[in-house]
Amino acid sequence: MDFELTDELVAVRDLAREFAEKEVAPTAAKDDREHAFRSDLVKKMGELGFYGSVIPEKYGGNGMGFLAMVLITEEIARVHSAMRVAINMQIGPALALLQFASEEQKQQWIPPLVQGDSIGCFAITEPDAGSDVAAMRTTATRDGDHYAINGTKLWISNGPVADGGLLYTYTDRSRKHRGMTAFYADLRLPGVTRKPLEAMGAHCSPLGELTFENFRLPVSDRLGDEGDGFKICMWQLNQTRLNCAAGALGLARAAKEAAINYAKERTQFGQKIGEFQMNQDLIAQMVVHEDAARLLVYRAAWLADQKKPNNLETSIGKYTAAEAAAFAVDAAMKILGAYGYSTEFPVERYYRDAKSYQIVEGSSNVQKMIIAQDALGYRQANRAAS
Ligand code: GRA
């Protein structure tokens, strides 16, 4: 067992840290206030190869691997968690295409996602289908060499700005989840209405509702065969969950750093507040939860790099990191008091952004369900990729 990062991984992490501190951090508060989608930063991250870490050179990537992706994501999320979502929206679709698309589809769609030239997204969730993916209602009806797509997708990250994305539908509802079909959709085509939505946090990650009315896609935009949609979706979620886990880890670290810095500076009752044991309790717990999450998230990424099954380990990592982030922002808020609650300082942004990690990409309860059902032998978490 080796806990050392290679020199190459350290260099990637340092590059991401420098970019995050120099280019993302200075405007993070302003961008959050203005709900700005920083397409310039999204493009720059593409130029730096941040989306290409898990994509082979053949499709414009650098093939550094999942651990590299996790390190990059953690650094970006540490300074601005909402910018982490942008990474997932490029990498998630690119990975699903890499796994399930035809050679022609890969060449058409992966390089622009990796370079940040085409803004991506994935459209799974619907008004009545959140944790229960198979409850979705969007349909794709074959009409000659096209499909007509009808339905509504809700809470779609990048929904208002995406050029294209993974779109999950039913081609045959009678077959339940085996009747689901996935597409890579050009969202600039007619038949899509976009409605921006507001949320508590992650303000620089545009959120939206997408309504499809006779949205026509050529058969050549289908991924795999009819009926492969659920399998593709579960596979994709396992990859994008790892990105969320890395994001939560970065945010937990940011909150811990803010709390420690403040506890060392602030004097009350004649001593630094870091000297009070009740604050030490919070800081110790922040350190422990973050450290545990880091080991678990890195393990899941390492397994992915070894091409070993990792769904269970990804769920364990995502659950632990999301809970570590939620604990850390709450503890930081207690330590900073009014300076945490104030919108003049970043901890309240961390607090708002952290909540999403217990909800997205499988809520904490979904992760616990996956973990417990595997332990009980009811449902195996680690399944074949295709
Ligand atoms: O036996 P079979 O042929 O019918 O296949 C079953 C199973 O083998 C079938 O699916 C297969 N399967 C898988 N295949 C490969 C299940 N899991 C996997 C897998 N991991 N890999 C049906 O299986 P099932 O277990 O009966 O399915 P289920 O009970 O309907 O669902 C399971 C579960 C609850 C875990 C699933 O629906 C789930 O993960 N739900 C959570 C949904 C989610 O994560 N949504 C995220 C929305 S997107 C988002 O949050 C964007 C955030 C962006 C950001 O912040 O970055």
Residues whose N, C-alpha, C, O or C-beta is under 5 A from the ligand:
A	BS01	GRA	V85 N88 I124 T125 G130 S131 D132 V133 A134 S157 K231 M234 W235 L237 N311 V360 E361 G362 V366 A381 R383 A384
